[in-house]
């Protein structure tokens, strides 16, 4: 699922870059730079939730990590 989501994102970026190539070279270059640079905030990836479903959405992944870390810090030390 992660690979498919990344492919869809890159396809959308490429389509936007192609449109910008016809109109605005500077904006096109910015979009290329944005699409090819890896930023730390984009490295959240995807993880599974408690029931094994794969989470892709950045906010959902952050919430899952928060729950996991809180579980590690709980009295029994077991993630939930």
Phi, psi and omega in degrees: 000321180297316181298318180296318179297319179294318179298317179297318178299314181294324177298317178297318178298315181297319178298318179295320179296319178298319178294318180293331179299329180281338189245311192215101184297322181294314178295325177298315179298321177297318180294320177298315179299316180297320183286333185261342179277136177263121178255151182302323182295339180271000184265017179295332177065204176231147180223175179258147176271187185303324182267007176092001178287142180279131179254131181244319182305131185303316181293320179295319178297317179299317179298320180296317178298320179299314179298317180298312181295319177299322178297322177295329182269359182286173183302318183274350177071014180255129177295149177244000000 
